[in-house]
Amino acid sequence: MNFEELYNKYKNLVFNLSLSYLQNREDAEDATQEIFVKIHSKLSSFRKASKTKTWIYRIAINHCLDVIKARKRIKRFAYITNIFYPDSSELKHDISDFNHPGVQLEQKEATAKLFDCINLLPEQQKTALILTKIDGLSMKEASEIIGKSPKSVESLVQRAKQKIKKTYKNEGI
Amino acid sequence: MNKNTRPPDKIDTLLKGIHKVEAPAFLLTRIQVQTEHLKESTIPIHRAYSAIFAFALLFFINAWAIQQNSNSNNDVSVVIEEMNILSNENLYGD
C-alpha cells in the first residue's frame, strides 16, 4: 500500500483520534499533518510486525501525548511569564480552547467539562478510555495498541471512569 | 436509580454522542508539501561520507605538513648552532 492509499484509508481515524486527545480543530489538523509526515518517513522501515492500523494508532497516540506534554510546558511558562508581567490580566501563551466539531452544540458545555476531567487522567487511562469509549474499539483491539492484556485495559477504563466520577462529585457536577 | 451510578452513565452517553468528523481535504496537500520539503533538506548519506572523508584527508595533510616543517626547522637550528651564526646584535661577539 502506498502512502496516498494509506492516507485515504486512515485520515479520518487519525483526525478523530487527534480531536479526542486535543479537543481543538486547528490543533488536530496540525497533529494529523505531523502524524502523517512521521508515517511517511517511517513507512519504508515498517516491517509489518504489527497490523498497519495498530502501527498508525501507536504513532498517532504518541504524537498526541507529546503535543499535550508540550502544551503543559507552555502553560507552566505562561504562569512564570505572568509573574514577571503582572500588568497583563490574561495569561500569555494561553492554551487552545475547546473546539470539537464532532460535539453537538447543546452537549458542548457538558462534553467540555467531561474532557476537563479526562485531561486530568494518567496517560494510559486516558488512552484506554478514548480508544474504547470514543473510538469504539474492542478491549482486544485496544489491548494490542496499548500493549497490555484485555483485562488490564478493562481495569484501566474502570479506574478512569471512577476518577472522572470522583472529580464530578468534588466539583458538584 | 443509584446516585453513584449516574455519572458513569452520563460519561458513556456523552462520549457516545461525539460524532466522527471528516478530515479536511487540504491536509494531503499540506502533508505532501512538508514531505517534499523534508526530502530537499535531507543530505544524502554518500554526500555526508564524502564530506567527512575530505575533512579527514585535509586534517592528515595538515598534520603531515606541520610535522615536516618542524623537522626541517630542527635541521636548520642545528646548522645555525654549529656554524655559530646566531642572529646577534653584538658586533664584536662579546
Interface residues (C-beta under 8 A of the other chain):
Chain A: E4 Y7 K11 N12 V14 F15 N16 L19 S20 E29 T32 Q33 F36 V37 H40 S41 H100 P101 G102 V103 Q104 Q107 A110 T111 L114 L129 K133 I134 K161 I164 K165 Y168 K169 I173
Chain B: N4 P7 P8 K10 I11 D12 L14 L15 K16 G17 I18 H19 K20 V21 E22 A23 P24 L27 L28 R30 I31 Q34 T35 L38
